Amino acid sequence: MHDILSLPLSELREAAQGCRACDLWQNATQTVFGEGERTARLLFVGDQPGDHEDRALDGAGIDRRDAYVTNAVKHSGAAVAAA
């Protein structure tokens, strides 16, 4: 078993795409992993992150490269939201 904290983000992203640990993957239209550098000084976890977080960072004067933005769950899409 790998120490998950030592895995590169690319390997974690690949693992998330194949994850079947819960039922959300069954109706998902996409895997939402996250975006940013592992060494980012800020972490934003949201529901379908994107423009809102980017505007909040910009409004606070925080460079987007200083934040890692990710979703609360790794499987998403219209079918999952309706479930």
PyMOL Python script that loads the backbone (N, CA, C, O; Angstrom):
from pymol import cmd

cmd.read_pdbstr("""\
ATOM      1  N   MET A   1       0.844  -1.189   0.000  1.00  0.00           N
ATOM      2  CA  MET A   1       0.000   0.000   0.000  1.00  0.00           C
ATOM      3  C   MET A   1       0.885   1.246   0.000  1.00  0.00           C
ATOM      4  O   MET A   1       1.822   1.356   0.790  1.00  0.00           O
ATOM      5  N   HIS A   2       0.579   2.158  -0.878  1.00  0.00           N
ATOM      6  CA  HIS A   2       1.325   3.418  -0.961  1.00  0.00           C
ATOM      7  C   HIS A   2       0.912   4.358   0.162  1.00  0.00           C
ATOM      8  O   HIS A   2      -0.229   4.327   0.624  1.00  0.00           O
ATOM      9  N   ASP A   3       1.842   5.185   0.592  1.00  0.00           N
ATOM     10  CA  ASP A   3       1.507   6.293   1.470  1.00  0.00           C
ATOM     11  C   ASP A   3       0.857   7.336   0.570  1.00  0.00           C
ATOM     12  O   ASP A   3       1.533   7.949  -0.256  1.00  0.00           O
ATOM     13  N   ILE A   4      -0.430   7.539   0.721  1.00  0.00           N
ATOM     14  CA  ILE A   4      -1.187   8.400  -0.189  1.00  0.00           C
ATOM     15  C   ILE A   4      -0.639   9.823  -0.242  1.00  0.00           C
ATOM     16  O   ILE A   4      -0.742  10.482  -1.276  1.00  0.00           O
ATOM     17  N   LEU A   5      -0.065  10.302   0.843  1.00  0.00           N
ATOM     18  CA  LEU A   5       0.469  11.664   0.861  1.00  0.00           C
ATOM     19  C   LEU A   5       1.720  11.814   0.012  1.00  0.00           C
ATOM     20  O   LEU A   5       2.094  12.929  -0.351  1.00  0.00           O
ATOM     21  N   SER A   6       2.366  10.705  -0.307  1.00  0.00           N
ATOM     22  CA  SER A   6       3.588  10.785  -1.102  1.00  0.00           C
ATOM     23  C   SER A   6       3.329  10.603  -2.598  1.00  0.00           C
ATOM     24  O   SER A   6       4.241  10.779  -3.406  1.00  0.00           O
ATOM     25  N   LEU A   7       2.098  10.254  -2.976  1.00  0.00           N
ATOM     26  CA  LEU A   7       1.784  10.041  -4.383  1.00  0.00           C
ATOM     27  C   LEU A   7       1.699  11.370  -5.131  1.00  0.00           C
ATOM     28  O   LEU A   7       1.214  12.358  -4.579  1.00  0.00           O
ATOM     29  N   PRO A   8       2.160  11.403  -6.369  1.00  0.00           N
ATOM     30  CA  PRO A   8       1.995  12.614  -7.190  1.00  0.00           C
ATOM     31  C   PRO A   8       0.502  12.878  -7.446  1.00  0.00           C
ATOM     32  O   PRO A   8      -0.298  11.943  -7.493  1.00  0.00           O
ATOM     33  N   LEU A   9       0.139  14.144  -7.608  1.00  0.00           N
ATOM     34  CA  LEU A   9      -1.259  14.490  -7.872  1.00  0.00           C
ATOM     35  C   LEU A   9      -1.789  13.787  -9.113  1.00  0.00           C
ATOM     36  O   LEU A   9      -2.971  13.449  -9.169  1.00  0.00           O
ATOM     37  N   SER A  10      -0.942  13.562 -10.104  1.00  0.00           N
ATOM     38  CA  SER A  10      -1.392  12.881 -11.325  1.00  0.00           C
ATOM     39  C   SER A  10      -1.864  11.459 -11.004  1.00  0.00           C
ATOM     40  O   SER A  10      -2.848  10.996 -11.581  1.00  0.00           O
ATOM     41  N   GLU A  11      -1.183  10.768 -10.101  1.00  0.00           N
ATOM     42  CA  GLU A  11      -1.601   9.413  -9.720  1.00  0.00           C
ATOM     43  C   GLU A  11      -2.870   9.441  -8.881  1.00  0.00           C
ATOM     44  O   GLU A  11      -3.727   8.569  -9.023  1.00  0.00           O
ATOM     45  N   LEU A  12      -2.997  10.427  -8.015  1.00  0.00           N
ATOM     46  CA  LEU A  12      -4.218  10.555  -7.227  1.00  0.00           C
ATOM     47  C   LEU A  12      -5.415  10.864  -8.123  1.00  0.00           C
ATOM     48  O   LEU A  12      -6.511  10.349  -7.904  1.00  0.00           O
ATOM     49  N   ARG A  13      -5.198  11.712  -9.137  1.00  0.00           N
ATOM     50  CA  ARG A  13      -6.273  12.042 -10.088  1.00  0.00           C
ATOM     51  C   ARG A  13      -6.725  10.772 -10.818  1.00  0.00           C
ATOM     52  O   ARG A  13      -7.923  10.534 -10.975  1.00  0.00           O
ATOM     53  N   GLU A  14      -5.775   9.976 -11.253  1.00  0.00           N
ATOM     54  CA  GLU A  14      -6.098   8.732 -11.952  1.00  0.00           C
ATOM     55  C   GLU A  14      -6.858   7.777 -11.033  1.00  0.00           C
ATOM     56  O   GLU A  14      -7.815   7.134 -11.465  1.00  0.00           O
ATOM     57  N   ALA A  15      -6.442   7.682  -9.778  1.00  0.00           N
ATOM     58  CA  ALA A  15      -7.128   6.820  -8.819  1.00  0.00           C
ATOM     59  C   ALA A  15      -8.563   7.288  -8.589  1.00  0.00           C
ATOM     60  O   ALA A  15      -9.472   6.466  -8.479  1.00  0.00           O
ATOM     61  N   ALA A  16      -8.771   8.601  -8.517  1.00  0.00           N
ATOM     62  CA  ALA A  16     -10.113   9.144  -8.311  1.00  0.00           C
ATOM     63  C   ALA A  16     -11.030   8.782  -9.475  1.00  0.00           C
ATOM     64  O   ALA A  16     -12.212   8.504  -9.273  1.00  0.00           O
ATOM     65  N   GLN A  17     -10.494   8.785 -10.678  1.00  0.00           N
ATOM     66  CA  GLN A  17     -11.311   8.459 -11.849  1.00  0.00           C
ATOM     67  C   GLN A  17     -11.787   7.013 -11.824  1.00  0.00           C
ATOM     68  O   GLN A  17     -12.843   6.699 -12.372  1.00  0.00           O
ATOM     69  N   GLY A  18     -11.026   6.140 -11.199  1.00  0.00           N
ATOM     70  CA  GLY A  18     -11.411   4.733 -11.128  1.00  0.00           C
ATOM     71  C   GLY A  18     -12.032   4.339  -9.805  1.00  0.00           C
ATOM     72  O   GLY A  18     -12.313   3.160  -9.591  1.00  0.00           O
ATOM     73  N   CYS A  19     -12.257   5.290  -8.910  1.00  0.00           N
ATOM     74  CA  CYS A  19     -12.770   4.987  -7.578  1.00  0.00           C
ATOM     75  C   CYS A  19     -14.223   4.508  -7.657  1.00  0.00           C
ATOM     76  O   CYS A  19     -15.050   5.080  -8.366  1.00  0.00           O
ATOM     77  N   ARG A  20     -14.501   3.447  -6.911  1.00  0.00           N
ATOM     78  CA  ARG A  20     -15.860   2.908  -6.818  1.00  0.00           C
ATOM     79  C   ARG A  20     -16.241   2.696  -5.352  1.00  0.00           C
ATOM     80  O   ARG A  20     -17.036   1.813  -5.032  1.00  0.00           O
ATOM     81  N   ALA A  21     -15.660   3.521  -4.455  1.00  0.00           N
ATOM     82  CA  ALA A  21     -15.859   3.360  -3.015  1.00  0.00           C
ATOM     83  C   ALA A  21     -17.272   3.740  -2.562  1.00  0.00           C
ATOM     84  O   ALA A  21     -17.718   3.283  -1.509  1.00  0.00           O
ATOM     85  N   CYS A  22     -17.974   4.555  -3.324  1.00  0.00           N
ATOM     86  CA  CYS A  22     -19.358   4.903  -3.003  1.00  0.00           C
ATOM     87  C   CYS A  22     -20.167   4.824  -4.301  1.00  0.00           C
ATOM     88  O   CYS A  22     -19.614   4.571  -5.371  1.00  0.00           O
ATOM     89  N   ASP A  23     -21.452   5.037  -4.197  1.00  0.00           N
ATOM     90  CA  ASP A  23     -22.326   4.901  -5.371  1.00  0.00           C
ATOM     91  C   ASP A  23     -22.366   6.126  -6.278  1.00  0.00           C
ATOM     92  O   ASP A  23     -22.983   6.072  -7.342  1.00  0.00           O
ATOM     93  N   LEU A  24     -21.725   7.232  -5.889  1.00  0.00           N
ATOM     94  CA  LEU A  24     -21.805   8.442  -6.710  1.00  0.00           C
ATOM     95  C   LEU A  24     -21.248   8.245  -8.117  1.00  0.00           C
ATOM     96  O   LEU A  24     -21.714   8.897  -9.051  1.00  0.00           O
ATOM     97  N   TRP A  25     -20.281   7.377  -8.291  1.00  0.00           N
ATOM     98  CA  TRP A  25     -19.666   7.169  -9.604  1.00  0.00           C
ATOM     99  C   TRP A  25     -20.670   6.634 -10.623  1.00  0.00           C
ATOM    100  O   TRP A  25     -20.510   6.862 -11.822  1.00  0.00           O
ATOM    101  N   GLN A  26     -21.703   5.925 -10.163  1.00  0.00           N
ATOM    102  CA  GLN A  26     -22.625   5.253 -11.090  1.00  0.00           C
ATOM    103  C   GLN A  26     -23.366   6.220 -12.006  1.00  0.00           C
ATOM    104  O   GLN A  26     -23.580   5.916 -13.180  1.00  0.00           O
ATOM    105  N   ASN A  27     -23.756   7.372 -11.491  1.00  0.00           N
ATOM    106  CA  ASN A  27     -24.510   8.341 -12.285  1.00  0.00           C
ATOM    107  C   ASN A  27     -23.706   9.583 -12.629  1.00  0.00           C
ATOM    108  O   ASN A  27     -24.241  10.543 -13.184  1.00  0.00           O
ATOM    109  N   ALA A  28     -22.430   9.564 -12.301  1.00  0.00           N
ATOM    110  CA  ALA A  28     -21.593  10.743 -12.536  1.00  0.00           C
ATOM    111  C   ALA A  28     -21.294  10.916 -14.019  1.00  0.00           C
ATOM    112  O   ALA A  28     -21.170   9.947 -14.768  1.00  0.00           O
ATOM    113  N   THR A  29     -21.183  12.168 -14.418  1.00  0.00           N
ATOM    114  CA  THR A  29     -20.794  12.470 -15.793  1.00  0.00           C
ATOM    115  C   THR A  29     -19.324  12.871 -15.865  1.00  0.00           C
ATOM    116  O   THR A  29     -18.754  12.971 -16.951  1.00  0.00           O
ATOM    117  N   GLN A  30     -18.704  13.102 -14.682  1.00  0.00           N
ATOM    118  CA  GLN A  30     -17.299  13.498 -14.670  1.00  0.00           C
ATOM    119  C   GLN A  30     -16.688  13.277 -13.292  1.00  0.00           C
ATOM    120  O   GLN A  30     -17.389  13.204 -12.282  1.00  0.00           O
ATOM    121  N   THR A  31     -15.384  13.175 -13.282  1.00  0.00           N
ATOM    122  CA  THR A  31     -14.634  13.161 -12.035  1.00  0.00           C
ATOM    123  C   THR A  31     -14.073  14.556 -11.828  1.00  0.00           C
ATOM    124  O   THR A  31     -13.438  15.118 -12.720  1.00  0.00           O
ATOM    125  N   VAL A  32     -14.310  15.111 -10.647  1.00  0.00           N
ATOM    126  CA  VAL A  32     -13.814  16.444 -10.322  1.00  0.00           C
ATOM    127  C   VAL A  32     -12.723  16.267  -9.283  1.00  0.00           C
ATOM    128  O   VAL A  32     -13.002  15.911  -8.138  1.00  0.00           O
ATOM    129  N   PHE A  33     -11.498  16.511  -9.672  1.00  0.00           N
ATOM    130  CA  PHE A  33     -10.383  16.238  -8.773  1.00  0.00           C
ATOM    131  C   PHE A  33      -9.932  17.481  -8.040  1.00  0.00           C
ATOM    132  O   PHE A  33     -10.044  17.544  -6.816  1.00  0.00           O
ATOM    133  N   GLY A  34      -9.443  18.435  -8.728  1.00  0.00           N
ATOM    134  CA  GLY A  34      -8.919  19.645  -8.114  1.00  0.00           C
ATOM    135  C   GLY A  34      -7.883  20.261  -9.029  1.00  0.00           C
ATOM    136  O   GLY A  34      -7.474  19.664 -10.025  1.00  0.00           O
ATOM    137  N   GLU A  35      -7.468  21.460  -8.677  1.00  0.00           N
ATOM    138  CA  GLU A  35      -6.530  22.182  -9.525  1.00  0.00           C
ATOM    139  C   GLU A  35      -5.654  23.069  -8.657  1.00  0.00           C
ATOM    140  O   GLU A  35      -6.141  23.809  -7.802  1.00  0.00           O
ATOM    141  N   GLY A  36      -4.370  22.980  -8.889  1.00  0.00           N
ATOM    142  CA  GLY A  36      -3.426  23.808  -8.161  1.00  0.00           C
ATOM    143  C   GLY A  36      -2.167  23.027  -7.824  1.00  0.00           C
ATOM    144  O   GLY A  36      -2.014  21.867  -8.206  1.00  0.00           O
ATOM    145  N   GLU A  37      -1.285  23.675  -7.114  1.00  0.00           N
ATOM    146  CA  GLU A  37      -0.020  23.065  -6.735  1.00  0.00           C
ATOM    147  C   GLU A  37      -0.145  22.373  -5.381  1.00  0.00           C
ATOM    148  O   GLU A  37      -0.831  22.868  -4.487  1.00  0.00           O
ATOM    149  N   ARG A  38       0.508  21.243  -5.237  1.00  0.00           N
ATOM    150  CA  ARG A  38       0.515  20.508  -3.975  1.00  0.00           C
ATOM    151  C   ARG A  38       1.020  21.393  -2.836  1.00  0.00           C
ATOM    152  O   ARG A  38       0.615  21.214  -1.687  1.00  0.00           O
ATOM    153  N   THR A  39       1.888  22.331  -3.144  1.00  0.00           N
ATOM    154  CA  THR A  39       2.480  23.193  -2.127  1.00  0.00           C
ATOM    155  C   THR A  39       1.716  24.498  -1.918  1.00  0.00           C
ATOM    156  O   THR A  39       2.213  25.403  -1.249  1.00  0.00           O
ATOM    157  N   ALA A  40       0.508  24.604  -2.484  1.00  0.00           N
ATOM    158  CA  ALA A  40      -0.291  25.824  -2.339  1.00  0.00           C
ATOM    159  C   ALA A  40      -0.500  26.151  -0.864  1.00  0.00           C
ATOM    160  O   ALA A  40      -0.665  25.256  -0.034  1.00  0.00           O
ATOM    161  N   ARG A  41      -0.492  27.436  -0.553  1.00  0.00           N
ATOM    162  CA  ARG A  41      -0.647  27.836   0.847  1.00  0.00           C
ATOM    163  C   ARG A  41      -2.100  27.909   1.282  1.00  0.00           C
ATOM    164  O   ARG A  41      -2.377  28.015   2.477  1.00  0.00           O
ATOM    165  N   LEU A  42      -3.041  27.855   0.335  1.00  0.00           N
ATOM    166  CA  LEU A  42      -4.471  27.891   0.639  1.00  0.00           C
ATOM    167  C   LEU A  42      -5.180  26.727  -0.032  1.00  0.00           C
ATOM    168  O   LEU A  42      -4.774  26.283  -1.106  1.00  0.00           O
ATOM    169  N   LEU A  43      -6.235  26.233   0.596  1.00  0.00           N
ATOM    170  CA  LEU A  43      -7.057  25.170   0.044  1.00  0.00           C
ATOM    171  C   LEU A  43      -8.506  25.615   0.098  1.00  0.00           C
ATOM    172  O   LEU A  43      -9.014  25.971   1.162  1.00  0.00           O
ATOM    173  N   PHE A  44      -9.176  25.596  -1.056  1.00  0.00           N
ATOM    174  CA  PHE A  44     -10.601  25.870  -1.128  1.00  0.00           C
ATOM    175  C   PHE A  44     -11.307  24.583  -1.497  1.00  0.00           C
ATOM    176  O   PHE A  44     -10.974  23.956  -2.502  1.00  0.00           O
ATOM    177  N   VAL A  45     -12.283  24.181  -0.686  1.00  0.00           N
ATOM    178  CA  VAL A  45     -13.104  23.008  -0.970  1.00  0.00           C
ATOM    179  C   VAL A  45     -14.522  23.511  -1.132  1.00  0.00           C
ATOM    180  O   VAL A  45     -15.080  24.133  -0.229  1.00  0.00           O
ATOM    181  N   GLY A  46     -15.101  23.237  -2.296  1.00  0.00           N
ATOM    182  CA  GLY A  46     -16.439  23.753  -2.556  1.00  0.00           C
ATOM    183  C   GLY A  46     -17.284  22.766  -3.320  1.00  0.00           C
ATOM    184  O   GLY A  46     -16.863  21.643  -3.597  1.00  0.00           O
ATOM    185  N   ASP A  47     -18.469  23.194  -3.654  1.00  0.00           N
ATOM    186  CA  ASP A  47     -19.383  22.421  -4.477  1.00  0.00           C
ATOM    187  C   ASP A  47     -19.262  22.973  -5.888  1.00  0.00           C
ATOM    188  O   ASP A  47     -19.685  24.099  -6.151  1.00  0.00           O
ATOM    189  N   GLN A  48     -18.698  22.206  -6.782  1.00  0.00           N
ATOM    190  CA  GLN A  48     -18.435  22.611  -8.154  1.00  0.00           C
ATOM    191  C   GLN A  48     -17.606  23.897  -8.183  1.00  0.00           C
ATOM    192  O   GLN A  48     -18.067  24.928  -8.675  1.00  0.00           O
ATOM    193  N   PRO A  49     -16.396  23.831  -7.660  1.00  0.00           N
ATOM    194  CA  PRO A  49     -15.562  25.030  -7.591  1.00  0.00           C
ATOM    195  C   PRO A  49     -15.203  25.564  -8.971  1.00  0.00           C
ATOM    196  O   PRO A  49     -15.169  24.830  -9.958  1.00  0.00           O
ATOM    197  N   GLY A  50     -14.940  26.844  -9.006  1.00  0.00           N
ATOM    198  CA  GLY A  50     -14.565  27.470 -10.269  1.00  0.00           C
ATOM    199  C   GLY A  50     -14.591  28.978 -10.165  1.00  0.00           C
ATOM    200  O   GLY A  50     -13.795  29.577  -9.442  1.00  0.00           O
ATOM    201  N   ASP A  51     -15.512  29.587 -10.894  1.00  0.00           N
ATOM    202  CA  ASP A  51     -15.559  31.043 -11.001  1.00  0.00           C
ATOM    203  C   ASP A  51     -15.728  31.756  -9.656  1.00  0.00           C
ATOM    204  O   ASP A  51     -15.081  32.774  -9.411  1.00  0.00           O
ATOM    205  N   HIS A  52     -16.591  31.230  -8.788  1.00  0.00           N
ATOM    206  CA  HIS A  52     -16.807  31.897  -7.496  1.00  0.00           C
ATOM    207  C   HIS A  52     -15.517  31.959  -6.687  1.00  0.00           C
ATOM    208  O   HIS A  52     -15.177  32.998  -6.121  1.00  0.00           O
ATOM    209  N   GLU A  53     -14.806  30.840  -6.638  1.00  0.00           N
ATOM    210  CA  GLU A  53     -13.554  30.811  -5.891  1.00  0.00           C
ATOM    211  C   GLU A  53     -12.503  31.702  -6.535  1.00  0.00           C
ATOM    212  O   GLU A  53     -11.763  32.400  -5.843  1.00  0.00           O
ATOM    213  N   ASP A  54     -12.441  31.678  -7.850  1.00  0.00           N
ATOM    214  CA  ASP A  54     -11.478  32.531  -8.555  1.00  0.00           C
ATOM    215  C   ASP A  54     -11.759  34.010  -8.293  1.00  0.00           C
ATOM    216  O   ASP A  54     -10.828  34.791  -8.093  1.00  0.00           O
ATOM    217  N   ARG A  55     -13.034  34.400  -8.293  1.00  0.00           N
ATOM    218  CA  ARG A  55     -13.392  35.801  -8.004  1.00  0.00           C
ATOM    219  C   ARG A  55     -13.075  36.153  -6.559  1.00  0.00           C
ATOM    220  O   ARG A  55     -12.612  37.258  -6.276  1.00  0.00           O
ATOM    221  N   ALA A  56     -13.323  35.213  -5.634  1.00  0.00           N
ATOM    222  CA  ALA A  56     -13.022  35.465  -4.217  1.00  0.00           C
ATOM    223  C   ALA A  56     -11.526  35.659  -4.021  1.00  0.00           C
ATOM    224  O   ALA A  56     -11.104  36.563  -3.300  1.00  0.00           O
ATOM    225  N   LEU A  57     -10.724  34.815  -4.661  1.00  0.00           N
ATOM    226  CA  LEU A  57      -9.270  34.955  -4.561  1.00  0.00           C
ATOM    227  C   LEU A  57      -8.825  36.297  -5.125  1.00  0.00           C
ATOM    228  O   LEU A  57      -8.021  37.005  -4.518  1.00  0.00           O
ATOM    229  N   ASP A  58      -9.354  36.634  -6.282  1.00  0.00           N
ATOM    230  CA  ASP A  58      -8.993  37.900  -6.926  1.00  0.00           C
ATOM    231  C   ASP A  58      -9.390  39.083  -6.043  1.00  0.00           C
ATOM    232  O   ASP A  58      -8.616  40.025  -5.876  1.00  0.00           O
ATOM    233  N   GLY A  59     -10.592  39.031  -5.482  1.00  0.00           N
ATOM    234  CA  GLY A  59     -11.071  40.105  -4.630  1.00  0.00           C
ATOM    235  C   GLY A  59     -10.254  40.263  -3.351  1.00  0.00           C
ATOM    236  O   GLY A  59     -10.152  41.358  -2.796  1.00  0.00           O
ATOM    237  N   ALA A  60      -9.677  39.159  -2.892  1.00  0.00           N
ATOM    238  CA  ALA A  60      -8.850  39.200  -1.676  1.00  0.00           C
ATOM    239  C   ALA A  60      -7.388  39.506  -2.000  1.00  0.00           C
ATOM    240  O   ALA A  60      -6.551  39.598  -1.101  1.00  0.00           O
ATOM    241  N   GLY A  61      -7.091  39.662  -3.288  1.00  0.00           N
ATOM    242  CA  GLY A  61      -5.718  39.960  -3.682  1.00  0.00           C
ATOM    243  C   GLY A  61      -4.796  38.761  -3.590  1.00  0.00           C
ATOM    244  O   GLY A  61      -3.587  38.916  -3.422  1.00  0.00           O
ATOM    245  N   ILE A  62      -5.362  37.558  -3.699  1.00  0.00           N
ATOM    246  CA  ILE A  62      -4.574  36.327  -3.612  1.00  0.00           C
ATOM    247  C   ILE A  62      -4.336  35.784  -5.015  1.00  0.00           C
ATOM    248  O   ILE A  62      -5.275  35.599  -5.790  1.00  0.00           O
ATOM    249  N   ASP A  63      -3.099  35.538  -5.324  1.00  0.00           N
ATOM    250  CA  ASP A  63      -2.734  34.965  -6.617  1.00  0.00           C
ATOM    251  C   ASP A  63      -3.289  33.542  -6.709  1.00  0.00           C
ATOM    252  O   ASP A  63      -3.103  32.744  -5.791  1.00  0.00           O
ATOM    253  N   ARG A  64      -3.961  33.227  -7.800  1.00  0.00           N
ATOM    254  CA  ARG A  64      -4.566  31.901  -7.991  1.00  0.00           C
ATOM    255  C   ARG A  64      -3.532  30.785  -7.845  1.00  0.00           C
ATOM    256  O   ARG A  64      -3.885  29.674  -7.447  1.00  0.00           O
ATOM    257  N   ARG A  65      -2.278  31.054  -8.156  1.00  0.00           N
ATOM    258  CA  ARG A  65      -1.229  30.046  -8.048  1.00  0.00           C
ATOM    259  C   ARG A  65      -0.916  29.690  -6.599  1.00  0.00           C
ATOM    260  O   ARG A  65      -0.227  28.703  -6.338  1.00  0.00           O
ATOM    261  N   ASP A  66      -1.418  30.488  -5.650  1.00  0.00           N
ATOM    262  CA  ASP A  66      -1.197  30.220  -4.228  1.00  0.00           C
ATOM    263  C   ASP A  66      -2.303  29.379  -3.605  1.00  0.00           C
ATOM    264  O   ASP A  66      -2.287  29.135  -2.398  1.00  0.00           O
ATOM    265  N   ALA A  67      -3.266  28.932  -4.412  1.00  0.00           N
ATOM    266  CA  ALA A  67      -4.402  28.180  -3.879  1.00  0.00           C
ATOM    267  C   ALA A  67      -4.613  26.878  -4.637  1.00  0.00           C
ATOM    268  O   ALA A  67      -4.375  26.795  -5.842  1.00  0.00           O
ATOM    269  N   TYR A  68      -5.062  25.871  -3.910  1.00  0.00           N
ATOM    270  CA  TYR A  68      -5.504  24.623  -4.509  1.00  0.00           C
ATOM    271  C   TYR A  68      -7.020  24.600  -4.345  1.00  0.00           C
ATOM    272  O   TYR A  68      -7.521  24.750  -3.230  1.00  0.00           O
ATOM    273  N   VAL A  69      -7.748  24.416  -5.429  1.00  0.00           N
ATOM    274  CA  VAL A  69      -9.207  24.449  -5.416  1.00  0.00           C
ATOM    275  C   VAL A  69      -9.720  23.062  -5.794  1.00  0.00           C
ATOM    276  O   VAL A  69      -9.318  22.498  -6.812  1.00  0.00           O
ATOM    277  N   THR A  70     -10.614  22.519  -4.963  1.00  0.00           N
ATOM    278  CA  THR A  70     -11.131  21.178  -5.226  1.00  0.00           C
ATOM    279  C   THR A  70     -12.607  21.091  -4.861  1.00  0.00           C
ATOM    280  O   THR A  70     -13.155  21.983  -4.214  1.00  0.00           O
ATOM    281  N   ASN A  71     -13.230  20.020  -5.279  1.00  0.00           N
ATOM    282  CA  ASN A  71     -14.640  19.771  -5.042  1.00  0.00           C
ATOM    283  C   ASN A  71     -14.815  18.980  -3.746  1.00  0.00           C
ATOM    284  O   ASN A  71     -13.895  18.283  -3.317  1.00  0.00           O
ATOM    285  N   ALA A  72     -15.973  19.081  -3.130  1.00  0.00           N
ATOM    286  CA  ALA A  72     -16.257  18.345  -1.905  1.00  0.00           C
ATOM    287  C   ALA A  72     -16.342  16.846  -2.175  1.00  0.00           C
ATOM    288  O   ALA A  72     -15.983  16.046  -1.311  1.00  0.00           O
ATOM    289  N   VAL A  73     -16.807  16.457  -3.350  1.00  0.00           N
ATOM    290  CA  VAL A  73     -16.870  15.039  -3.743  1.00  0.00           C
ATOM    291  C   VAL A  73     -16.166  14.879  -5.082  1.00  0.00           C
ATOM    292  O   VAL A  73     -16.093  15.824  -5.867  1.00  0.00           O
ATOM    293  N   LYS A  74     -15.652  13.694  -5.342  1.00  0.00           N
ATOM    294  CA  LYS A  74     -14.851  13.530  -6.560  1.00  0.00           C
ATOM    295  C   LYS A  74     -15.653  13.146  -7.789  1.00  0.00           C
ATOM    296  O   LYS A  74     -15.130  13.218  -8.901  1.00  0.00           O
ATOM    297  N   HIS A  75     -16.902  12.742  -7.627  1.00  0.00           N
ATOM    298  CA  HIS A  75     -17.748  12.429  -8.785  1.00  0.00           C
ATOM    299  C   HIS A  75     -18.883  13.437  -8.839  1.00  0.00           C
ATOM    300  O   HIS A  75     -19.549  13.694  -7.836  1.00  0.00           O
ATOM    301  N   SER A  76     -19.098  14.004 -10.017  1.00  0.00           N
ATOM    302  CA  SER A  76     -20.077  15.075 -10.134  1.00  0.00           C
ATOM    303  C   SER A  76     -20.790  14.998 -11.465  1.00  0.00           C
ATOM    304  O   SER A  76     -20.447  14.196 -12.333  1.00  0.00           O
ATOM    305  N   GLY A  77     -21.770  15.833 -11.604  1.00  0.00           N
ATOM    306  CA  GLY A  77     -22.525  15.934 -12.849  1.00  0.00           C
ATOM    307  C   GLY A  77     -23.992  16.056 -12.556  1.00  0.00           C
ATOM    308  O   GLY A  77     -24.417  15.882 -11.413  1.00  0.00           O
ATOM    309  N   ALA A  78     -24.786  16.357 -13.581  1.00  0.00           N
ATOM    310  CA  ALA A  78     -26.224  16.580 -13.420  1.00  0.00           C
ATOM    311  C   ALA A  78     -26.908  15.351 -12.844  1.00  0.00           C
ATOM    312  O   ALA A  78     -27.803  15.476 -12.009  1.00  0.00           O
ATOM    313  N   ALA A  79     -26.499  14.170 -13.277  1.00  0.00           N
ATOM    314  CA  ALA A  79     -27.145  12.953 -12.791  1.00  0.00           C
ATOM    315  C   ALA A  79     -26.866  12.722 -11.312  1.00  0.00           C
ATOM    316  O   ALA A  79     -27.734  12.225 -10.594  1.00  0.00           O
ATOM    317  N   VAL A  80     -25.683  13.069 -10.848  1.00  0.00           N
ATOM    318  CA  VAL A  80     -25.347  12.909  -9.439  1.00  0.00           C
ATOM    319  C   VAL A  80     -26.123  13.912  -8.594  1.00  0.00           C
ATOM    320  O   VAL A  80     -26.624  13.567  -7.524  1.00  0.00           O
ATOM    321  N   ALA A  81     -26.224  15.146  -9.066  1.00  0.00           N
ATOM    322  CA  ALA A  81     -26.926  16.189  -8.319  1.00  0.00           C
ATOM    323  C   ALA A  81     -28.398  15.830  -8.124  1.00  0.00           C
ATOM    324  O   ALA A  81     -28.995  16.187  -7.109  1.00  0.00           O
ATOM    325  N   ALA A  82     -28.980  15.127  -9.088  1.00  0.00           N
ATOM    326  CA  ALA A  82     -30.387  14.752  -9.001  1.00  0.00           C
ATOM    327  C   ALA A  82     -30.603  13.530  -8.119  1.00  0.00           C
ATOM    328  O   ALA A  82     -31.725  13.279  -7.678  1.00  0.00           O
ATOM    329  N   ALA A  83     -29.552  12.770  -7.855  1.00  0.00           N
ATOM    330  CA  ALA A  83     -29.687  11.522  -7.066  1.00  0.00           C
ATOM    331  C   ALA A  83     -29.989  11.792  -5.619  1.00  0.00           C
ATOM    332  O   ALA A  83     -30.130  10.855  -4.833  1.00  0.00           O
TER     333      ALA A  83
END
""", "prot")
cmd.dss("prot")
cmd.show_as("cartoon", "prot")
cmd.util.cbc("prot")
cmd.orient("prot")
